[in-house]
Amino acid sequence: MAEAKEGNRTVVFMDAAHFVYGAFLGMVWCFVRLFLPSLSGRKRFNVLGALNAVTKEVLTLTNETYINAQSAAIPKAI
């Protein structure tokens, strides 16, 4: 962290979330059976977020395809 504060390194905390398009059960038991039309669950909205530990800048990447190691790579310029 000392090197990051001096500007010699970049330290970021990252995490990804994958949101599924579709309806999900909110209550398992009910008196009336109700069906909601929705997608199959294969389509996702992906969010990759990174927080710079020194500047507290938030970086985000969103897409509907996939997030892998290449899309999570931090450019040298940050």
Long-range contacts (C-beta under 8 A, 24 or more apart in sequence): 1-53, 1-54, 4-53, 4-54, 5-54, 10-52, 10-74, 10-78, 11-52, 11-53, 11-54, 12-50, 12-51, 12-52, 12-53, 12-59, 12-74, 12-78, 13-50, 13-51, 13-53, 14-48, 14-49, 14-50, 14-51, 14-72, 15-48, 15-49, 16-46, 16-47, 16-48, 16-49, 16-67, 16-72, 17-46, 17-47, 17-49, 18-44, 18-45, 18-46, 18-47, 18-67, 19-44, 19-45, 19-46, 19-47, 20-44, 21-45, 48-72, 50-74, 52-78
